[in-house]
Amino acid sequence: MLKQRKVPVRMCIGCGEKRPKKEMLRIVRTPEGEFHVDATGRQNGRGCYICPKAECMDAMCKQKRLARSYEMNIEQAVYDSLKEEFKACLVKNGGGAVE
């Protein structure tokens, strides 16, 4: 009898929905204090997850959920640069789920 592996689940900071980790994008804060969209999910630093949907990114930026997640003040310029990286990741991966 084969044992089924447990699928890691993460919660989106944009919509609050729980989804499998492979379907999500990771937003990472590097040890240097910079924020980046980590499509590979392996970049060094503390991360949180977001669905690959524009609505989730807009909700995260509008309600400053990233600041709440990292418990620190985050400037609007950081949100703007994350939006650009997010769009680039979606274009690179065909607009669907990012793996």
C-alpha positions as CSV (number, residue, x, y, z in Angstrom):
1,M,0.0,0.0,0.0
2,L,1.4,3.3,-1.0
3,K,1.5,6.2,1.4
4,Q,0.1,9.5,0.1
5,R,2.3,12.5,0.6
6,K,0.9,15.5,2.4
7,V,0.6,18.5,0.1
8,P,1.9,21.7,1.7
9,V,-0.8,24.3,1.9
10,R,-0.2,28.1,2.3
11,M,-2.6,31.0,2.8
12,C,-2.7,33.9,0.4
13,I,-2.1,37.3,2.1
14,G,-4.3,38.9,-0.6
15,C,-7.5,37.0,-0.4
16,G,-6.9,34.7,2.6
17,E,-7.7,31.5,0.6
18,K,-5.6,28.4,1.3
19,R,-4.1,26.7,-1.7
20,P,-1.3,24.2,-2.5
21,K,2.1,25.8,-2.1
22,K,3.1,25.1,-5.8
23,E,0.1,27.2,-7.0
24,M,1.3,30.3,-5.1
25,L,3.9,33.0,-5.6
26,R,6.3,33.7,-2.7
27,I,7.1,37.2,-1.6
28,V,10.4,37.1,0.2
29,R,12.2,39.6,2.4
30,T,15.9,39.0,2.0
31,P,18.4,39.2,4.9
32,E,19.4,42.6,3.4
33,G,15.8,43.9,3.9
34,E,14.8,43.9,0.2
35,F,11.5,42.5,-1.0
36,H,11.2,40.4,-4.2
37,V,8.8,38.0,-5.8
38,D,10.3,34.6,-5.6
39,A,8.8,32.4,-8.3
40,T,11.1,29.4,-7.5
41,G,10.2,29.4,-3.8
42,R,13.8,28.8,-2.8
43,Q,15.3,32.3,-2.3
44,N,16.9,32.9,1.1
45,G,14.8,35.0,3.5
46,R,11.5,35.2,5.2
47,G,8.5,34.6,2.9
48,C,4.8,34.9,2.6
49,Y,2.5,33.7,-0.2
50,I,0.1,35.2,-2.7
51,C,-2.2,33.7,-5.4
52,P,-1.1,34.4,-9.0
53,K,-4.1,36.7,-9.5
54,A,-4.1,40.5,-10.0
55,E,-7.0,40.9,-7.6
56,C,-5.0,39.4,-4.8
57,M,-2.0,41.6,-5.5
58,D,-4.3,44.7,-5.6
59,A,-5.9,43.7,-2.3
60,M,-2.5,43.2,-0.7
61,C,-1.2,46.6,-1.8
62,K,-4.4,48.5,-1.0
63,Q,-4.8,47.1,2.5
64,K,-1.1,47.1,3.3
65,R,-1.2,43.4,4.2
66,L,2.5,42.9,3.5
67,A,3.3,45.4,6.3
68,R,1.0,43.4,8.7
69,S,2.6,40.1,7.7
70,Y,6.2,41.3,8.3
71,E,5.2,43.5,11.3
72,M,7.0,46.5,9.9
73,N,6.3,49.7,8.0
74,I,6.7,49.3,4.2
75,E,6.9,52.2,1.8
76,Q,4.6,52.5,-1.2
77,A,7.6,52.2,-3.6
78,V,8.1,48.6,-2.4
79,Y,4.5,47.7,-3.2
80,D,4.9,49.3,-6.7
81,S,8.1,47.4,-7.4
82,L,6.5,44.1,-6.2
83,K,3.6,44.8,-8.6
84,E,6.0,45.1,-11.5
85,E,7.8,41.9,-10.5
86,F,4.5,40.1,-10.1
87,K,3.3,41.1,-13.5
88,A,6.6,39.9,-15.0
89,C,6.3,36.5,-13.3
90,L,2.7,36.1,-14.7
91,V,3.8,37.0,-18.2
92,K,6.8,34.7,-18.0
93,N,4.6,31.8,-16.9
94,G,1.7,32.4,-19.3
95,G,-0.6,34.0,-16.8
96,G,-1.5,30.7,-15.0
97,A,-0.3,29.2,-11.8
98,V,3.4,29.6,-11.2
99,E,5.5,26.6,-10.3
